[in-house]
Amino acid sequence: MRVAIDAHAIGTGAGGNETYVRELLLALDAHAPTLDVVALMHRGAHVAGVSRVKPYGLVNVPSFLRVPLQLPVAAVRARCDLLHAQYNAPPYCPRPYVASIHDIGWVHYPELFPPAMRGRLAALTPGTLRRAARVFTLTEAIRREIAETYGTSIEKIDVVAPGVDPRYFVRHVPEALEAVRAKYGLPEDYILYVGAVQPRKNLVRLAEAFARLNDRGLPHALVIAGKHTWLADDVLKPVEALQLGDRLRFTGYVDAGDLPALMAAASAFAYVSVYEGFGLPVLEAMACGTPVLASRAAAIQEVAGDAALCVDALSVDALEDGLYRILTNVALRESLKVAGPIRAAHFTREAMAKAAMKGYEKALPASTLRL
C-alpha cells in the first residue's frame, strides 16, 4: 500500500500541526515496514531521521489551491493508493482519503478564531467528513465530539495519538540546562508555556494568575515560547497592560532541538488552554520530569491522566492556586516528577504507527488495491 500524506506543515513552524505530521512520518518510517509513504511537502522541506519516506515537492501556494488542486494531482502522480489529508480534503479526489481532524474548536469557541478561518472550516468540514473513507483524531474526546456534532458514525473515526519524541525523556546535565537558560536569557526559576500565542491558549488568564505570585513571595518569571499566530494582539495587549516587566519573557519560536532542555530547566510547565484536541506539549514536559499545570479541557485531561495538576482554566483564582501549589508543595512536585515520564511513556511512535496502519487498512481493504 502506498499512502500520500499531506505534510505541508513541515518546516513552517506551525506548532502542533507540524509536530503531529513529523511524528507520523517518523513513526511510519520506523514501525510500518510494509507501508510505502510519500510525504507531500513544500520543496526544500525535509524530515530528519526518516530513511524510507519519499518526499514529493509541492509549490508553496495558498490552501485554497493546495487542497482542491495540488493534493489530488500529487496523489495520482506519486502513484498512491490513498491520500491522508489534514483537516480539509479535496472536494474531488481520484483516490480514497483519510482525514486528520485534530479538533473542532471553531464550533465551541467561534470567537477565538478569525472570521475567515472559522467560515472556511465550518463550510468545508462537513463535506470532508462525509467523503472520507476514515477520520483520524488524536483523542477519544474529540472522536466523540465529531460524532455528536456532525453525525459521523463513530465507527468511522480512529484515534491515532502522536508519540512523544524520545529526546524529551533524556535527563540533562546541569551544564546543558544552564546553556539553554543563557541562550534565551532566562533566570534560574521560571514557569514555561510552549505553543502558539493565540486566544485559545488562555495566556491572558495565565498571566493574570502569575502576576499575583509576586505578592506571595515567589521569584519566578513567566516564559512564553511560541510563534505569534492568529489574533495574537488579543493576547499581547492585555498581557502587556499587566506591566510585569522582566518577569515576563516572550522568546518567539524556539528551535525544536532546544525544547527538551528548555522544558527540563523550568520550575513548572503551564498549559491551560480553553480547548484542545490533544495538547502534546503537556506530554513533552511530563516526559522531561517537569511538574505540569494543565486545564480541565476534556482532551488534555484524557492525555495527562493523573500525572498533571488539572484546574479550571476559566478561573484566575484556580490558576493562581494551581501555580502556587505546584511551585511550593514539595510532595506534589515530587509525585508529578515521577508520574509524568511514566504517563508520557505510554505514547510511543510504535503505537502511533500501529493505529494509523489499522486506519489505512480499513480505508483501503486489500481487495481494492490497484495493481
Secondary structure, 3 states (H helix, E strand, C coil): CEEEEECCCCCCCCCHHHHHHHHHHHHHHHHCCCCEEEEEEECCCCCCCCCCCEEEEECCCCHHHHHHHHHHHHHHHCCCCEEEEECCCCCCCCCCEEEECCCCHHHHCHHHCCHHHHHHHHHHHHHHHHHCCEEEECCHHHHHHHHHHHCCCHHHEEECCCCCCHHHHCCCCHHHHHHHHHHHCCCCCEEEEECCECHHHCHHHHHHHHHCHHHHCCCCEEEEECCECCCCHHHHHHHHCCCCHHHEEEEECCCHHHHHHHHHHCCEEEECCCCCCCCHHHHHHHHCCCCEEEECCHHHHHHHCCCCEEECCCCHHHHHHHHHHHHHCHHHHHHHHHHHHHHHCCCCHHHHHHHHHHHHHHHCCHHHCCC
